[in-house]
Amino acid sequence: MNPLKQIMMQAVSGMSLEQQRVTVASENISNVDTPGYRRKLLLQEALPGTGADFAATKVMLDETPGQREYDPSNPMADDDGYVTMSNVSLITEMADLRDANRTYEANLNSFQQARTMYQSLLDVLRR
């Protein structure tokens, strides 16, 4: 396989994975104040036989318990009057978003560099 094409395909695979990370983190952030919501985690796994390519295998729920608040008037309160809040940390999600954004940009730059090199090669061959 053409090495420049392989680089471009790996970059696209990486950008797709980072897009999924942004989606999961955005869902978590949008539910930070939802009682009983459990943080979603994106599990990543190397694709068999490809080496550096990664794919999201599945989304799992974080088993960390959420903080309990006393609010007996809430319809989601237990028998003792406590409501289990979301286990999402806004700081953690913002850090995940920032990391996903930077990794996406790195993959995009890799793709653009490979495209530029491919275009330069075509220009040399046309002469």
DOTI-251331 format. One line per 4 residues: their letters; for each residue x, y, z of N, C-alpha, C. Coordinates in Angstrom, 3 decimals, always signed. Layout:
A> X,Y,Z,X,Y,Z,X,Y,Z | ...
This chain:
MNPL> +0.840,-1.183,+0.000,+0.000,+0.000,+0.000,+0.885,+1.247,+0.000 | +0.385,+2.259,-0.622,+1.068,+3.544,-0.679,+1.240,+4.090,+0.747 | +2.490,+4.390,+1.163,+2.687,+4.856,+2.549,+1.993,+6.184,+2.841 | +1.912,+7.071,+1.866,+1.225,+8.341,+2.106,-0.276,+8.113,+2.279
KQIM> -0.813,+7.200,+1.493,-2.227,+6.872,+1.633,-2.491,+6.236,+2.988 | -1.578,+5.387,+3.442,-1.727,+4.740,+4.744,-1.699,+5.780,+5.868 | -0.810,+6.758,+5.758,-0.747,+7.838,+6.755,-2.062,+8.604,+6.780 | -2.598,+8.890,+5.600,-3.849,+9.632,+5.518,-5.000,+8.825,+6.123
MQAV> -5.020,+7.522,+5.878,-6.079,+6.671,+6.428,-5.976,+6.584,+7.952 | -4.756,+6.516,+8.477,-4.583,+6.492,+9.932,-5.030,+7.808,+10.547 | -4.738,+8.908,+9.875,-5.161,+10.214,+10.382,-6.681,+10.321,+10.402 | -7.326,+9.830,+9.350,-8.792,+9.857,+9.305,-9.374,+8.977,+10.410
SGMS> -8.769,+7.812,+10.633,-9.212,+6.929,+11.712,-9.076,+7.624,+13.063 | -7.967,+8.315,+13.269,-7.756,+9.045,+14.517,-8.748,+10.176,+14.701 | -9.038,+10.907,+13.621,-10.003,+12.002,+13.710,-11.395,+11.469,+14.037 | -11.750,+10.321,+13.471,-13.052,+9.715,+13.756,-13.160,+9.331,+15.223
LEQQ> -12.103,+8.753,+15.759,-12.095,+8.373,+17.169,-12.219,+9.594,+18.066 | -11.496,+10.650,+17.748,-11.558,+11.866,+18.572,-12.931,+12.513,+18.490 | -13.577,+12.415,+17.338,-14.938,+12.939,+17.202,-15.875,+12.193,+18.130 | -15.686,+10.880,+18.263,-16.504,+10.090,+19.179,-16.228,+10.484,+20.629
RVTV> -14.961,+10.767,+20.945,-14.626,+11.206,+22.307,-15.302,+12.533,+22.637 | -15.333,+13.442,+21.668,-15.989,+14.738,+21.867,-17.484,+14.534,+22.087 | -18.088,+13.633,+21.334,-19.518,+13.363,+21.481,-19.838,+12.835,+22.871 | -19.056,+11.875,+23.351,-19.296,+11.295,+24.681,-19.091,+12.351,+25.765
ASEN> -18.022,+13.131,+25.666,-17.771,+14.167,+26.670,-18.870,+15.230,+26.645 | -19.373,+15.570,+25.462,-20.453,+16.558,+25.358,-21.734,+16.045,+25.997 | -22.028,+14.755,+25.797,-23.202,+14.174,+26.445,-23.046,+14.212,+27.956 | -21.852,+13.906,+28.448,-21.613,+13.950,+29.886,-21.796,+15.360,+30.437
ISNV> -21.253,+16.346,+29.728,-21.365,+17.739,+30.187,-22.816,+18.188,+30.188 | -23.568,+17.791,+29.177,-24.965,+18.225,+29.115,-25.816,+17.608,+30.225 | -25.335,+16.527,+30.824,-26.087,+15.868,+31.894,-25.433,+16.012,+33.264 | -24.560,+16.985,+33.427,-23.836,+17.137,+34.688,-24.780,+17.401,+35.861
DTPG> -25.918,+18.021,+35.619,-26.875,+18.336,+36.689,-28.083,+17.401,+36.701 | -28.038,+16.338,+35.929,-29.155,+15.394,+35.874,-29.013,+14.366,+36.994 | -29.956,+14.339,+37.933,-29.858,+13.366,+39.027,-29.863,+11.931,+38.490 | -28.972,+11.115,+39.046,-28.903,+9.709,+38.669,-28.131,+9.412,+37.397
YRRK> -27.693,+10.451,+36.683,-26.950,+10.216,+35.433,-25.571,+9.645,+35.760 | -25.146,+8.655,+34.980,-23.821,+8.050,+35.148,-22.954,+8.460,+33.974 | -21.761,+8.857,+34.274,-20.787,+9.292,+33.272,-20.513,+8.168,+32.284 | -20.467,+8.510,+30.997,-20.143,+7.548,+29.955,-18.638,+7.552,+29.708
LLLQ> -18.096,+6.377,+29.455,-16.683,+6.208,+29.145,-16.560,+5.532,+27.787 | -15.671,+6.027,+26.940,-15.444,+5.444,+25.620,-14.231,+4.523,+25.699 | -14.444,+3.248,+25.448,-13.341,+2.292,+25.460,-12.718,+2.228,+24.074 | -11.382,+2.266,+24.035,-10.646,+2.239,+22.772,-9.854,+0.949,+22.687
EALP> -9.769,+0.428,+21.482,-9.033,-0.811,+21.279,-8.345,-0.754,+19.925 | -7.145,-1.305,+19.871,-6.424,-1.364,+18.600,-7.133,-2.316,+17.658 | -7.253,-1.929,+16.404,-7.857,-2.803,+15.410,-6.896,-3.944,+15.112 | -7.394,-5.155,+15.015,-6.502,-6.296,+14.776,-5.819,-6.215,+13.412
GTGA> -4.505,-6.441,+13.422,-3.749,-6.501,+12.181,-3.352,-5.172,+11.583 | -3.698,-4.050,+12.230,-3.377,-2.756,+11.636,-2.310,-2.001,+12.405 | -1.968,-2.426,+13.581,-0.907,-1.758,+14.329,-1.383,-0.526,+15.056 | -1.305,+0.635,+14.398,-1.542,+1.900,+15.084,-2.985,+2.379,+15.013
DFAA> -3.822,+1.760,+14.205,-5.206,+2.210,+14.097,-5.988,+1.833,+15.345 | -6.840,+2.744,+15.792,-7.672,+2.500,+16.958,-9.128,+2.714,+16.584 | -9.984,+2.064,+17.315,-11.417,+2.247,+17.124,-12.091,+2.227,+18.490 | -13.207,+2.919,+18.576,-13.992,+2.882,+19.796,-14.770,+1.568,+19.788
TKVM> -14.592,+0.786,+20.828,-15.258,-0.504,+20.847,-16.653,-0.405,+21.448 | -16.777,+0.332,+22.540,-18.102,+0.500,+23.130,-18.079,+1.602,+24.173 | -19.261,+2.014,+24.529,-19.433,+3.027,+25.569,-19.907,+2.307,+26.821 | -19.195,+2.558,+27.929,-19.570,+1.961,+29.214,-19.933,+3.075,+30.188
LDET> -20.631,+2.700,+31.242,-20.991,+3.651,+32.281,-19.988,+3.585,+33.416 | -19.608,+4.762,+33.919,-18.708,+4.856,+35.060,-19.463,+4.406,+36.304 | -18.879,+3.469,+37.037,-19.538,+2.912,+38.218,-19.307,+3.727,+39.491 | -18.579,+4.820,+39.411,-18.352,+5.672,+40.572,-19.686,+6.231,+41.061
PGQR> -19.983,+6.103,+42.346,-21.274,+6.612,+42.829,-21.306,+8.144,+42.811 | -22.470,+8.673,+42.516,-22.651,+10.119,+42.537,-22.874,+10.609,+43.958 | -22.718,+11.893,+44.135,-22.917,+12.495,+45.453,-24.402,+12.439,+45.817 | -24.675,+12.216,+47.082,-26.066,+12.165,+47.557,-26.419,+13.497,+48.225
EYDP> -27.568,+14.028,+47.846,-28.050,+15.282,+48.425,-29.412,+15.058,+49.070 | -29.612,+15.729,+50.186,-30.883,+15.596,+50.906,-31.919,+16.515,+50.273 | -32.953,+15.922,+49.687,-34.044,+16.676,+49.075,-35.292,+15.788,+49.057 | -35.987,+15.720,+50.187,-37.134,+14.804,+50.274,-38.282,+15.165,+49.331
SNPM> -38.335,+16.399,+48.838,-39.421,+16.798,+47.933,-39.159,+16.364,+46.484 | -37.956,+15.930,+46.182,-37.615,+15.494,+44.829,-38.275,+14.144,+44.550 | -38.900,+13.976,+43.369,-39.540,+12.688,+43.066,-38.543,+11.534,+42.929 | -37.263,+11.826,+42.761,-36.252,+10.778,+42.635,-35.598,+10.443,+43.974
ADDD> -36.102,+11.034,+45.052,-35.527,+10.788,+46.381,-35.832,+9.364,+46.837 | -34.877,+8.792,+47.572,-35.089,+7.444,+48.117,-35.910,+7.538,+49.402 | -36.053,+6.442,+50.098,-36.876,+6.409,+51.315,-36.350,+7.330,+52.409 | -35.035,+7.589,+52.403,-34.437,+8.475,+53.406,-34.456,+9.934,+52.989
GYVT> -34.934,+10.244,+51.770,-35.014,+11.625,+51.298,-33.788,+12.092,+50.538 | -32.889,+11.185,+50.219,-31.671,+11.553,+49.499,-31.805,+11.273,+48.003 | -31.225,+12.170,+47.211,-31.198,+12.019,+45.750,-29.749,+11.798,+45.344 | -29.504,+10.762,+44.549,-28.157,+10.514,+44.029,-27.958,+11.382,+42.799
MSNV> -26.972,+12.254,+42.871,-26.701,+13.180,+41.775,-25.796,+12.520,+40.729 | -25.515,+13.240,+39.683,-24.662,+12.754,+38.607,-23.231,+12.567,+39.109 | -22.522,+11.591,+38.541,-21.120,+11.388,+38.914,-20.173,+12.044,+37.917 | -20.658,+13.003,+37.146,-19.856,+13.696,+36.136,-19.108,+14.857,+36.786
SLIT> -17.811,+14.923,+36.512,-16.997,+16.051,+36.958,-16.773,+16.966,+35.759 | -17.217,+18.194,+35.880,-17.086,+19.147,+34.772,-15.619,+19.381,+34.420 | -14.759,+19.413,+35.409,-13.326,+19.634,+35.167,-12.734,+18.483,+34.362 | -13.085,+17.256,+34.726,-12.588,+16.081,+34.005,-13.077,+16.080,+32.564
EMAD> -14.331,+16.397,+32.367,-14.891,+16.401,+31.007,-14.270,+17.500,+30.144 | -14.025,+18.660,+30.737,-13.392,+19.743,+29.974,-11.958,+19.364,+29.590 | -11.256,+18.682,+30.495,-9.903,+18.215,+30.174,-9.947,+17.166,+29.065 | -10.936,+16.267,+29.109,-11.086,+15.268,+28.047,-11.387,+15.933,+26.710
LRDA> -12.242,+16.941,+26.730,-12.560,+17.672,+25.498,-11.326,+18.354,+24.927 | -10.554,+18.955,+25.794,-9.340,+19.644,+25.344,-8.343,+18.652,+24.745 | -8.181,+17.508,+25.396,-7.280,+16.478,+24.890,-7.767,+15.953,+23.546 | -9.056,+15.693,+23.430,-9.614,+15.189,+22.169,-9.438,+16.222,+21.059
NRTY> -9.627,+17.489,+21.379,-9.472,+18.552,+20.388,-8.030,+18.634,+19.894 | -7.092,+18.580,+20.806,-5.681,+18.658,+20.416,-5.248,+17.432,+19.612 | -5.722,+16.267,+19.990,-5.384,+15.056,+19.252,-6.014,+15.081,+17.867 | -7.233,+15.598,+17.769,-7.885,+15.748,+16.468,-7.058,+16.667,+15.568
EANL> -6.611,+17.789,+16.128,-5.800,+18.728,+15.356,-4.484,+18.101,+14.910 | -3.867,+17.278,+15.762,-2.625,+16.599,+15.392,-2.865,+15.638,+14.234 | -3.967,+14.907,+14.273,-4.309,+14.009,+13.172,-4.611,+14.786,+11.902 | -5.269,+15.915,+12.038,-5.566,+16.758,+10.879,-4.282,+17.288,+10.253
NSFQ> -3.346,+17.726,+11.091,-2.064,+18.201,+10.568,-1.302,+17.086,+9.867 | -1.346,+15.882,+10.410,-0.702,+14.734,+9.783,-1.323,+14.465,+8.417 | -2.640,+14.515,+8.351,-3.339,+14.311,+7.085,-2.931,+15.369,+6.066 | -2.909,+16.630,+6.495,-2.553,+17.719,+5.578,-1.109,+17.610,+5.097
QART> -0.200,+17.204,+5.980,+1.195,+17.026,+5.580,+1.332,+15.906,+4.552 | +0.633,+14.799,+4.766,+0.679,+13.683,+3.816,+0.091,+14.113,+2.471 | -0.980,+14.874,+2.516,-1.592,+15.361,+1.278,-0.648,+16.289,+0.527 | +0.038,+17.153,+1.263,+0.999,+18.066,+0.641,+2.168,+17.296,+0.028
MYQS> +2.638,+16.293,+0.747,+3.731,+15.473,+0.211,+3.277,+14.708,-1.033 | +2.069,+14.208,-1.016,+1.526,+13.479,-2.158,+1.404,+14.409,-3.361 | +0.930,+15.622,-3.117,+0.799,+16.610,-4.192,+2.175,+16.984,-4.747 | +3.170,+17.137,-3.889,+4.532,+17.446,-4.338,+5.091,+16.312,-5.187
LLDV> +4.821,+15.082,-4.783,+5.271,+13.922,-5.552,+4.624,+13.917,-6.935 | +3.342,+14.206,-6.994,+2.665,+14.266,-8.290,+3.233,+15.375,-9.172 | +3.563,+16.521,-8.563,+4.159,+17.634,-9.321,+5.514,+17.244,-9.899 | +6.323,+16.501,-9.112,+7.635,+16.055,-9.593,+7.472,+15.065,-10.738
LRR> +6.509,+14.173,-10.629,+6.281,+13.175,-11.672,+5.736,+13.781,-12.958 | +5.075,+14.904,-12.878,+4.535,+15.568,-14.073,+5.603,+16.268,-14.894 | +6.745,+16.555,-14.298,+7.796,+17.296,-15.005,+8.480,+16.474,-16.039
